[in-house]
Structure formats: C-alpha cells, structure tokens
Amino acid sequence: MRTIKLLVSLGLASTSLACLAAPDAAVNAILSKNNCLACHAVDRKVVGPSYKDVGAKFKDDPNAVTLLVGKIKNGSAGTWGPVPMPPNPGISPDEAKQVVNWILSGAPG
C-alpha cells in the first residue's frame, strides 16, 4: 500500500512540475501555432534563449513590449548570439503582445 501511495505521489509531483514549465493554454496555442517552440522553451535554451531569460533581460526596459513585439514580427539578429531569429509575419500584433506580456511576467506556467 505504501508503494502505491508513493508512486501516486511521485506521479502527481511530476505532473505538477510539468505544469510549472508550460505556458498557459492561450499563450501555448499562440506559440504552437506560430512554431515558436521549435526554437524556444520556457526554462532552457534550445536554438534561441529561454523565455525566462528573455523576460529577465528585458524586465526593466520601459520599451520592452514594443521592442519585443517588433523582434517577434520582424525577426532579430545579434541580441543572443550569431543565430538570427526569423520574422514571424503570421502572428498578429495582439498575439505577439500577449506572448511578450507573458514573457515579461516571468513566463509562468
């Protein structure tokens, strides 16, 4: 019986931890639809920086929303190294702003 309780507890714990590392449903839909997750993750570098790293870098910039929405829409090069981020013309300005606000809030799960 103890073994079952332990396994259930571990399963619930791993599910909870997985939820902490995932964006909320609305943001996740935007990220998935626009293929953002091919190069970015919430808490680790993939091709580009993690969303948490982006949020930390720009959190005190009063122009961060405008700047990051522009980088998402138009692409960017040189901010995080030699690999450029391609433009994402298919994302709407409202969707880009929603993603940026989520990133600047610390990319919570």
Buried (B, 14 or more C-beta within 10 A) or exposed (E): EEEEEEEEEEEEEEEEEEEEEBBEEEBBEBBEEBEBBEBBBBEEEEEBBBBBBBBBBBEEEEEBBEBBBBBBBEEBEEBBEEEEBEEBEEBEEEBBBBBBBBBBEEBBB
